[in-house]
């Protein structure tokens, strides 16, 4: 599957609260931690043997052949994975932003739990028998942790005895493989840890495979034709077990995909961005929004969009007068149809001492946050998945720029002029490569945003906003 399919499909599982993440060593290597083979290289050299692919067996040879071998292995883990100045990577930080409650990892380092923050970190089997605060996210470190070197799973015996010695971990993993949807990250296609889990997938889901996902790096050009062929066969094997694979050329692409996934998994709300068209120069972020009256043609479009949105399930967020026009019209329409829901419109206003000026009707809900427009903008964009742009000046362009940085979908209603029209022109030039909601944009629908018929522009705006929210 391609990257956008992964974002769309896995995002649906996140929405359904059935998504889980499984993190391997590949996510920690960019932070400066060793790979499996690098970690065990000193053991191989001390044993005086040629490189072998079976790394758990290599560790077992060392434990069996060297006096106090087990203690040496634990010390090796403690030395190589100690918490020092190494910090969670961008991939770890993005994972922490996903609305997911449970994370699995075979890594010994603490990057994942440090990125997540408040979490219940489960290292030992006995911890699964004790109550866990339901308000905390959970990190299952199924192969132990550097914080308890004696807990690490590394040798062949550790793997073979795992189902009996860590019964709760084993059965919980089996249950989650059968009932949730995993995204495997940081594993090579020959990784022994991944092999263990995928063996479980194949054995337990042969009749009705549960949909899982992984991102894997294709063999580099200098690798043999045999390696490339093996990679293709491996992907087919994973597909047979329900594991869908996104192939990348570089592990750097993982963070890019996760960034798209974070944007996809934001609250399914739509931000109304805009103001009367203006060429006002940018402020330093401290000045209030322009108070130019909303012209009649822009107001008419805003009212029509609000009316049309009432027939959808879309929830709105906004802080401007234009947003108030759209949101209040939607709420009045819902009220008239006896379908009023307070959650459908959230007005964000700055936290000031003076009386609340318009928009200030008693519809929807009002959140007060920050004291300057930039704070208000950031708060709004952090709570939405896409935005509709109506008219606008420099401030609206700043909202578009910030939305692009975090991967939100943008629907510019060009018929309203201003920034919306200018950004529509930019999108039009690259429309073949633009996506909304992970899907191509219908050119005829996009053209309708520019008019000349207002009703068609309104219908197009709502249709594309629905697509941008991944609600199609």
PAGU-735323 format. One record per residue (C-alpha): chain; residue in three letters; x, y, z. Coordinates in steps of 0.1 Angstrom, whole numbers, plus 2048, in hexadecimal, padded with zeros to 3 digits. Example, Ala and Ser with C-alpha at 12.3 -4.5 7.8 and 13.67 -1.06 7.14 Angstrom:
// PAGU-735323
NODE chain resn   X   Y   Z
NODE     A  ala 87B 7D3 84E
NODE     A  ser 889 7F5 847
// end
This chain:
// PAGU-735323
NODE chain resn   X   Y   Z
NODE     A  unk 800 800 800
NODE     A  unk 80B 824 7FC
NODE     A  unk 811 83E 817
NODE     A  unk 7EF 84F 813
NODE     A  unk 7DD 82E 815
NODE     A  unk 7EE 826 835
NODE     A  unk 7E5 848 844
NODE     A  unk 7C1 844 839
NODE     A  unk 7BC 81F 843
NODE     A  unk 7D0 81F 864
NODE     A  unk 7C0 841 86D
NODE     A  unk 79E 831 86B
NODE     A  unk 7AA 817 885
NODE     A  unk 7B7 834 89B
NODE     A  unk 794 844 899
NODE     A  unk 784 823 8A2
NODE     A  unk 79C 820 8C0
NODE     A  unk 7A9 7FE 8B4
NODE     A  unk 7CC 80A 8AA
NODE     A  unk 7EC 800 8BB
NODE     A  unk 811 808 8B4
NODE     A  unk 82E 7F0 8B6
NODE     A  unk 851 800 8B6
NODE     A  unk 872 7EF 8AD
NODE     A  unk 896 7F9 8AF
NODE     A  unk 896 80C 88E
NODE     A  unk 885 829 89E
NODE     A  unk 8A0 82C 8B9
NODE     A  unk 8BE 829 8A2
NODE     A  unk 8BB 84D 896
NODE     A  unk 8BD 858 8BA
NODE     A  unk 8DF 848 8BE
NODE     A  unk 8D7 826 8CB
NODE     A  unk 8E6 806 8BC
NODE     A  unk 8D4 7EE 8A5
NODE     A  unk 8D1 7CA 8B0
NODE     A  unk 8EF 7BF 89C
NODE     A  unk 905 7DC 8A8
NODE     A  unk 8FB 7D5 8CC
NODE     A  unk 905 7B0 8C9
NODE     A  unk 925 7B5 8B5
NODE     A  unk 93C 7B6 8D3
NODE     A  unk 92D 794 8DE
NODE     A  unk 934 785 8BC
NODE     A  unk 958 792 8BC
NODE     A  unk 95E 783 8DE
NODE     A  unk 950 762 8D3
NODE     A  unk 967 763 8B4
NODE     A  unk 94C 759 89B
NODE     A  unk 941 766 879
NODE     A  unk 922 77C 877
NODE     A  unk 901 769 879
NODE     A  unk 8DD 775 872
NODE     A  unk 8CE 764 890
NODE     A  unk 8D5 77E 8AA
NODE     A  unk 8C2 76E 8C7
NODE     A  unk 8D7 74F 8C1
NODE     A  unk 8F7 764 8C1
NODE     A  unk 8ED 771 8E3
NODE     A  unk 8E6 74E 8EF
NODE     A  unk 908 742 8E4
NODE     A  unk 917 75D 8F9
NODE     A  unk 903 755 917
NODE     A  unk 90B 730 915
NODE     A  unk 930 734 90D
NODE     A  unk 93C 752 922
NODE     A  unk 93D 752 948
NODE     A  unk 922 768 955
NODE     A  unk 916 76D 931
NODE     A  unk 8F3 777 93C
NODE     A  unk 900 792 953
NODE     A  unk 917 79F 938
NODE     A  unk 8FA 7A1 91F
NODE     A  unk 8E5 7B5 939
NODE     A  unk 902 7CD 93F
NODE     A  unk 906 7D1 919
NODE     A  unk 8E2 7DC 917
NODE     A  unk 8E5 7F3 935
NODE     A  unk 904 804 926
NODE     A  unk 8F6 808 903
NODE     A  unk 8D3 814 90B
NODE     A  unk 8D9 829 92A
NODE     A  unk 8C4 849 92C
NODE     A  unk 8DD 865 923
NODE     A  unk 8DA 883 90C
NODE     A  unk 8C9 86F 8F0
NODE     A  unk 8A6 87C 8EB
NODE     A  unk 886 86E 8DA
NODE     A  unk 886 872 8B5
NODE     A  unk 86C 885 8A0
NODE     A  unk 85C 863 899
NODE     A  unk 858 85C 8BE
NODE     A  unk 84A 87F 8C4
NODE     A  unk 831 87B 8A7
NODE     A  unk 826 859 8B5
NODE     A  unk 81F 869 8D6
NODE     A  unk 807 881 8C5
NODE     A  unk 7F1 865 8B7
NODE     A  unk 7D1 85F 8CC
NODE     A  unk 7DC 83B 8D4
NODE     A  unk 7DB 82C 8F7
NODE     A  unk 7F2 80E 8F3
NODE     A  unk 815 80A 8E5
NODE     A  unk 82B 7EB 8E3
NODE     A  unk 850 7EA 8DF
NODE     A  unk 86D 7D2 8DF
NODE     A  unk 886 7EE 8E5
NODE     A  unk 89A 7F1 905
NODE     A  unk 89E 817 904
NODE     A  unk 885 82F 914
NODE     A  unk 880 846 8F6
NODE     A  unk 85C 83C 8F0
NODE     A  unk 84F 841 913
NODE     A  unk 862 862 917
NODE     A  unk 852 86F 8F7
NODE     A  unk 82F 864 903
NODE     A  unk 833 873 926
NODE     A  unk 81A 867 93F
NODE     A  unk 817 842 939
NODE     A  unk 816 821 94B
NODE     A  unk 836 80F 940
NODE     A  unk 832 7E9 943
NODE     A  unk 853 7D6 943
NODE     A  unk 84D 7B7 958
NODE     A  unk 831 79D 954
NODE     A  unk 826 7A2 978
NODE     A  unk 81D 7C6 971
NODE     A  unk 801 7BA 95A
NODE     A  unk 7F1 7A9 978
NODE     A  unk 7EF 7CA 98B
NODE     A  unk 7D5 7E6 985
NODE     A  unk 7DF 800 96C
NODE     A  unk 7D2 824 96E
NODE     A  unk 7B8 825 951
NODE     A  unk 7C1 849 94B
NODE     A  unk 7E4 841 941
NODE     A  unk 7F1 836 91F
NODE     A  unk 804 815 920
NODE     A  unk 826 80C 913
NODE     A  unk 82C 7E6 912
NODE     A  unk 851 7DF 911
NODE     A  unk 84E 7BA 909
NODE     A  unk 874 7B4 907
NODE     A  unk 87D 7C7 927
NODE     A  unk 88D 7E9 92D
NODE     A  unk 8AF 7F8 934
NODE     A  unk 8A0 804 955
NODE     A  unk 89F 7DF 95F
NODE     A  unk 8BC 7CD 94C
NODE     A  unk 8B2 7AC 95B
NODE     A  unk 891 7AE 949
NODE     A  unk 89F 7AF 926
NODE     A  unk 897 794 90C
NODE     A  unk 8B4 78D 8F5
NODE     A  unk 8BF 769 8F4
NODE     A  unk 8B0 74C 8E2
NODE     A  unk 8A5 73D 903
NODE     A  unk 894 75E 90C
NODE     A  unk 880 75C 8EC
NODE     A  unk 878 737 8EF
NODE     A  unk 86C 73A 913
NODE     A  unk 859 75B 90E
NODE     A  unk 836 74C 90C
NODE     A  unk 83B 73A 92D
NODE     A  unk 850 753 940
NODE     A  unk 83C 772 935
NODE     A  unk 81A 763 932
NODE     A  unk 806 783 936
NODE     A  unk 81A 796 91D
NODE     A  unk 817 779 904
NODE     A  unk 7F2 775 907
NODE     A  unk 7EB 79B 907
NODE     A  unk 800 79E 8E7
NODE     A  unk 7ED 781 8D7
NODE     A  unk 7CC 791 8E0
NODE     A  unk 7D6 7B3 8D2
NODE     A  unk 7E2 7A3 8B2
NODE     A  unk 7C0 794 8AE
NODE     A  unk 7AB 7B2 8B8
NODE     A  unk 7BE 7D2 8B0
NODE     A  unk 7D0 7E1 892
NODE     A  unk 7F6 7E4 896
NODE     A  unk 80E 7FC 885
NODE     A  unk 831 7ED 886
NODE     A  unk 84D 807 884
NODE     A  unk 872 803 886
NODE     A  unk 876 7DF 87C
NODE     A  unk 88A 7D1 860
NODE     A  unk 87A 7B5 84C
NODE     A  unk 893 79B 85B
NODE     A  unk 891 7A9 87F
NODE     A  unk 88E 78C 897
NODE     A  unk 876 7A0 8AD
NODE     A  unk 85F 7A7 890
NODE     A  unk 861 782 885
NODE     A  unk 854 778 8A7
NODE     A  unk 836 78E 8A6
NODE     A  unk 82E 787 882
NODE     A  unk 830 762 889
NODE     A  unk 815 768 8A2
NODE     A  unk 801 77B 889
NODE     A  unk 803 75F 86F
NODE     A  unk 7FA 744 888
NODE     A  unk 7DD 756 898
NODE     A  unk 7CC 768 87C
NODE     A  unk 7CE 750 85F
NODE     A  unk 7A8 74E 85B
NODE     A  unk 79E 773 85E
NODE     A  unk 7BE 788 85E
NODE     A  unk 7BC 7A8 873
NODE     A  unk 7C9 7C6 85F
NODE     A  unk 7EC 7D1 86A
NODE     A  unk 805 7E9 85B
NODE     A  unk 82A 7ED 859
NODE     A  unk 843 805 848
NODE     A  unk 862 7F3 839
NODE     A  unk 880 800 827
NODE     A  unk 887 7F1 805
NODE     A  unk 8A9 7E1 7FE
NODE     A  unk 8C2 7FA 7F2
NODE     A  unk 8D0 7F9 7CF
NODE     A  unk 8F0 7E7 7D7
NODE     A  unk 8DF 7CA 7E8
NODE     A  unk 8DB 7AB 7D2
NODE     A  unk 8BE 7A1 7BC
NODE     A  unk 8B9 784 7D5
NODE     A  unk 8B4 79D 7F1
NODE     A  unk 89B 7B1 7DD
NODE     A  unk 888 792 7D4
NODE     A  unk 888 786 7F8
NODE     A  unk 87A 7A8 802
NODE     A  unk 85D 7A4 7E9
NODE     A  unk 855 782 7F6
NODE     A  unk 856 78E 819
NODE     A  unk 83C 7A9 811
NODE     A  unk 825 78F 801
NODE     A  unk 829 779 820
NODE     A  unk 820 796 837
NODE     A  unk 802 79E 821
NODE     A  unk 7F5 77B 825
NODE     A  unk 7F4 781 84A
NODE     A  unk 7E1 7A2 847
NODE     A  unk 800 7B8 84B
NODE     A  unk 7FF 7D4 831
NODE     A  unk 821 7E3 828
NODE     A  unk 82C 806 81E
NODE     A  unk 84E 804 80E
NODE     A  unk 865 822 812
NODE     A  unk 888 82B 804
NODE     A  unk 894 83A 825
NODE     A  unk 88B 837 849
NODE     A  unk 888 85D 84A
NODE     A  unk 867 859 838
NODE     A  unk 858 849 858
NODE     A  unk 856 86B 869
NODE     A  unk 846 87A 84A
NODE     A  unk 82B 85F 84A
NODE     A  unk 825 863 86F
NODE     A  unk 821 888 86A
NODE     A  unk 805 882 851
NODE     A  unk 7F6 869 869
NODE     A  unk 7F6 881 886
NODE     A  unk 7E4 89B 870
NODE     A  unk 7CB 880 865
NODE     A  unk 7C4 876 889
NODE     A  unk 7BE 898 897
NODE     A  unk 79A 89E 8A3
NODE     A  unk 782 89B 885
NODE     A  unk 77A 8C0 887
NODE     A  unk 77A 8DB 86C
NODE     A  unk 789 8FE 872
NODE     A  unk 779 91B 862
NODE     A  unk 795 933 858
NODE     A  unk 790 955 849
NODE     A  unk 787 97A 84C
NODE     A  unk 77D 996 834
NODE     A  unk 796 997 817
NODE     A  unk 7B3 9AD 821
NODE     A  unk 7D6 9B7 818
NODE     A  unk 7DE 9C2 83B
NODE     A  unk 803 9BC 843
NODE     A  unk 80C 9A1 85C
NODE     A  unk 80C 9AA 881
NODE     A  unk 824 99D 89C
NODE     A  unk 808 986 8A9
NODE     A  unk 7FF 99E 8C5
NODE     A  unk 7E5 9B3 8B3
NODE     A  unk 7C0 9AA 8B2
NODE     A  unk 7B0 99C 893
NODE     A  unk 7A4 9B6 879
NODE     A  unk 781 9C4 880
NODE     A  unk 778 9CA 85C
NODE     A  unk 753 9C3 858
NODE     A  unk 74C 9A2 845
NODE     A  unk 73F 9AC 822
NODE     A  unk 71D 99F 818
NODE     A  unk 729 987 7FD
NODE     A  unk 741 976 815
NODE     A  unk 726 975 830
NODE     A  unk 70E 964 818
NODE     A  unk 727 949 80F
NODE     A  unk 72F 944 834
NODE     A  unk 70A 940 83D
NODE     A  unk 705 928 820
NODE     A  unk 722 912 82B
NODE     A  unk 715 912 84E
NODE     A  unk 6F3 907 842
NODE     A  unk 702 8EC 82C
NODE     A  unk 719 8DF 848
NODE     A  unk 6FB 8D9 85F
NODE     A  unk 6F1 8BB 848
NODE     A  unk 713 8AB 850
NODE     A  unk 722 89D 870
NODE     A  unk 740 8B6 86E
NODE     A  unk 749 8C9 88E
NODE     A  unk 758 8ED 889
NODE     A  unk 773 901 89B
NODE     A  unk 77B 925 895
NODE     A  unk 783 946 8A5
NODE     A  unk 77B 961 88B
NODE     A  unk 75B 974 883
NODE     A  unk 759 960 863
NODE     A  unk 75C 940 876
NODE     A  unk 740 94C 88D
NODE     A  unk 729 953 870
NODE     A  unk 72E 92F 862
NODE     A  unk 72C 91F 884
NODE     A  unk 70E 931 892
NODE     A  unk 6FB 92B 871
NODE     A  unk 702 906 874
NODE     A  unk 6F7 905 898
NODE     A  unk 6D7 919 891
NODE     A  unk 6CF 901 874
NODE     A  unk 6D5 8E3 88B
NODE     A  unk 6BF 8F3 8A6
NODE     A  unk 6A3 8F8 88E
NODE     A  unk 6A4 8D4 884
NODE     A  unk 6A5 8C9 8A9
NODE     A  unk 6C8 8BB 8A4
NODE     A  unk 6DC 8D4 8B9
NODE     A  unk 6FD 8C6 8C6
NODE     A  unk 713 8DE 8DA
NODE     A  unk 733 8CC 8CF
NODE     A  unk 72D 8D5 8AA
NODE     A  unk 73B 8F8 8AD
NODE     A  unk 758 904 8C3
NODE     A  unk 760 929 8C3
NODE     A  unk 783 931 8CF
NODE     A  unk 789 953 8DE
NODE     A  unk 7A6 965 8EE
NODE     A  unk 7A8 966 913
NODE     A  unk 7A3 98B 91A
NODE     A  unk 793 99F 936
NODE     A  unk 77B 9B5 921
NODE     A  unk 758 9A9 919
NODE     A  unk 755 990 8FD
NODE     A  unk 74F 9A1 8DB
NODE     A  unk 73F 990 8BD
NODE     A  unk 73E 974 8B4
NODE     A  unk 72E 96C 8D6
NODE     A  unk 70C 95C 8D0
NODE     A  unk 700 941 8E8
NODE     A  unk 705 924 8D0
NODE     A  unk 71E 908 8D2
NODE     A  unk 73A 90C 8EB
NODE     A  unk 755 926 8F1
NODE     A  unk 779 91E 8FB
NODE     A  unk 790 93A 907
NODE     A  unk 7B5 935 900
NODE     A  unk 7D4 94B 8FE
NODE     A  unk 7D5 971 8FB
NODE     A  unk 7E2 977 8D8
NODE     A  unk 7D6 96C 8B5
NODE     A  unk 7F3 954 8B0
NODE     A  unk 7E9 941 8D0
NODE     A  unk 7C6 93F 8C3
NODE     A  unk 7D1 933 8A1
NODE     A  unk 7E7 917 8B0
NODE     A  unk 7CB 90C 8C7
NODE     A  unk 7B2 909 8AA
NODE     A  unk 7CA 8F7 893
NODE     A  unk 7D3 8DE 8AE
NODE     A  unk 7AF 8D3 8B0
NODE     A  unk 7A6 8CD 88B
NODE     A  unk 7AD 8B7 86E
NODE     A  unk 7A6 8D0 852
NODE     A  unk 79C 8F4 84B
NODE     A  unk 785 907 833
NODE     A  unk 793 929 829
NODE     A  unk 77B 946 822
NODE     A  unk 789 967 816
NODE     A  unk 7A5 972 82D
NODE     A  unk 7C4 987 82F
NODE     A  unk 7E7 982 83E
NODE     A  unk 7DA 972 85D
NODE     A  unk 7C7 958 849
NODE     A  unk 7E7 951 835
NODE     A  unk 7F9 94B 855
NODE     A  unk 7DF 932 85F
NODE     A  unk 7E3 920 83D
NODE     A  unk 809 91F 841
NODE     A  unk 806 910 864
NODE     A  unk 7EC 8F7 858
NODE     A  unk 803 8EC 83C
NODE     A  unk 820 8E7 855
NODE     A  unk 80B 8CE 869
NODE     A  unk 7FC 8BD 84B
NODE     A  unk 7D8 8C8 84D
NODE     A  unk 7C1 8C8 82F
NODE     A  unk 7B7 8EA 821
NODE     A  unk 798 8F3 80D
NODE     A  unk 79B 917 7FF
NODE     A  unk 779 925 7F4
NODE     A  unk 786 93B 7D9
NODE     A  unk 765 94C 7D1
NODE     A  unk 76A 95F 7F2
NODE     A  unk 789 971 7E5
NODE     A  unk 7A8 97B 7FA
NODE     A  unk 7BF 961 807
NODE     A  unk 7A7 945 7FE
NODE     A  unk 7A8 94E 7DA
NODE     A  unk 7CE 952 7D9
NODE     A  unk 7D4 930 7EA
NODE     A  unk 7BA 920 7D3
NODE     A  unk 7CF 92C 7B5
NODE     A  unk 7EE 91C 7C5
NODE     A  unk 7DC 8FB 7CB
NODE     A  unk 7CF 8FB 7A8
NODE     A  unk 7F2 8FC 799
NODE     A  unk 7FB 8DC 7AB
NODE     A  unk 7D9 8CC 7AD
NODE     A  unk 7E4 8AB 79D
NODE     A  unk 7FB 8A5 7BB
NODE     A  unk 7E4 8B3 7D6
NODE     A  unk 7D1 89C 7EE
NODE     A  unk 7B5 8A2 806
NODE     A  unk 7AD 886 81F
NODE     A  unk 7C7 871 80D
NODE     A  unk 7B3 872 7ED
NODE     A  unk 7B8 885 7CC
NODE     A  unk 7A3 8A5 7C8
NODE     A  unk 787 8A4 7AD
NODE     A  unk 791 8C1 796
NODE     A  unk 76D 8CA 78E
NODE     A  unk 764 8CD 7B2
NODE     A  unk 783 8E1 7B9
NODE     A  unk 77B 8F9 79C
NODE     A  unk 759 8FF 7AB
NODE     A  unk 769 90F 7C9
NODE     A  unk 770 92D 7B4
NODE     A  unk 74D 933 7A8
NODE     A  unk 73C 943 797
NODE     A  unk 71E 931 7A7
NODE     A  unk 71E 936 7CC
NODE     A  unk 709 917 7D3
NODE     A  unk 721 901 7C0
NODE     A  unk 73F 910 7D3
NODE     A  unk 72E 909 7F4
NODE     A  unk 726 8E5 7EA
NODE     A  unk 74A 8E0 7DE
NODE     A  unk 758 8EF 7FF
NODE     A  unk 744 8D7 815
NODE     A  unk 74B 8B9 7FF
NODE     A  unk 771 8BF 7FF
NODE     A  unk 771 8C7 824
NODE     A  unk 760 8A5 82A
NODE     A  unk 77C 895 816
NODE     A  unk 797 8A8 828
NODE     A  unk 78A 89C 849
NODE     A  unk 78D 878 83C
NODE     A  unk 767 874 840
NODE     A  unk 760 869 81C
// end
